[in-house]
């Protein structure tokens, strides 16, 4: 049975997962940070419950596996990159990707993502 998916669904998934990967720490990591006793980290957890894993979110790599019975309508790269754009904006993530390494011009939205 062929399953139909839209690029809107893919975009939504990428945006949600990118923010989660950058901001939500697993419980075991939180326990180690509390054990370390850094007052800034503890205050941040108690204030808002989230903390960026790193100020620089870096390059976004998306490992996308599409089964033979799945069909995605539209452009997969466009949907993935739009999801990354949304995540950077909605998750208040730092944009640090440059379009051309020689000119060092920031893309402003961490695109393009690496899609595998």
C-alpha positions in Angstrom: 0.0 0.0 0.0 1.5 3.3 -1.1 1.4 6.0 1.6 1.2 9.6 0.5 3.0 12.4 2.4 3.1 16.1 1.8 6.1 18.3 2.0 4.2 20.3 4.6 4.3 17.2 6.9 8.0 16.8 6.2 8.7 20.5 6.9 6.8 20.3 10.2 8.7 17.2 11.3 12.1 18.7 10.5 11.3 22.0 12.3 10.1 20.2 15.5 13.0 17.7 15.5 15.6 20.3 14.9 14.4 22.4 17.8 14.1 19.4 20.1 17.7 18.2 19.2 19.1 21.6 20.0 17.1 22.5 23.1 15.9 19.4 24.9 18.4 17.5 27.0 17.9 13.9 27.9 17.4 13.3 31.7 20.7 11.6 32.1 22.5 14.7 30.8 20.5 16.9 33.1 21.5 14.8 36.1 25.2 15.1 35.2 24.9 18.9 34.8 23.2 19.2 38.2 25.9 17.0 39.7 28.6 19.3 38.2 26.9 22.1 40.2 27.1 25.0 37.8 24.8 27.7 39.2 24.0 29.2 35.8 22.9 25.9 34.4 20.8 25.0 37.4 19.1 28.5 37.3 18.4 28.1 33.6 16.7 24.7 34.1 14.7 26.0 37.0 13.6 29.1 35.2 12.5 27.7 31.8 13.4 24.0 31.8 15.4 24.1 28.5 18.9 25.0 27.7 20.6 25.0 24.3 23.1 22.2 24.0 25.5 24.7 22.5 25.2 28.4 21.5 26.2 27.5 18.0 23.7 24.9 16.6 26.1 24.3 13.6 25.1 22.6 10.4 21.9 20.7 10.2 22.2 17.2 8.9 19.0 15.4 8.0 19.1 11.6 7.6 16.0 10.9 5.7 14.9 7.4 4.9 11.9 6.9 2.6 10.6 3.5 2.2 9.6 2.0 -1.2 5.9 2.3 -0.3 6.1 6.0 0.6 5.5 8.9 -1.8 6.3 12.5 -0.9 4.7 15.1 -3.2 6.8 18.2 -3.8 10.5 19.0 -3.3 12.1 17.1 -0.4 15.1 19.5 -0.3 12.9 22.6 -0.3 10.7 21.1 2.5 13.7 20.2 4.7 15.3 23.6 4.3 12.1 25.3 5.1 11.8 23.2 8.2 15.3 24.3 9.2 14.4 28.0 8.6 11.3 27.7 10.7 13.2 25.9 13.5 15.9 28.6 13.6 13.3 31.3 13.8 10.7 29.6 16.1 13.4 28.1 18.4 15.4 31.3 18.6 18.5 29.4 17.5 21.7 31.1 16.5 22.2 31.4 12.8 25.9 30.7 12.0 26.1 29.1 8.6 27.8 30.9 5.8 26.8 30.5 2.1 30.4 31.0 0.8 33.3 30.2 3.1 35.5 32.8 1.3 33.1 35.7 1.5 31.8 34.6 5.0 28.3 35.9 4.4 25.8 34.4 6.9 22.7 32.8 5.3 20.6 34.0 8.2 18.7 30.8 8.7 21.2 27.9 8.9 20.4 26.6 5.4 21.1 24.7 3.4 20.9 21.6 5.4 22.9 18.5 4.6 20.4 15.9 3.4 21.4 12.2 3.4 
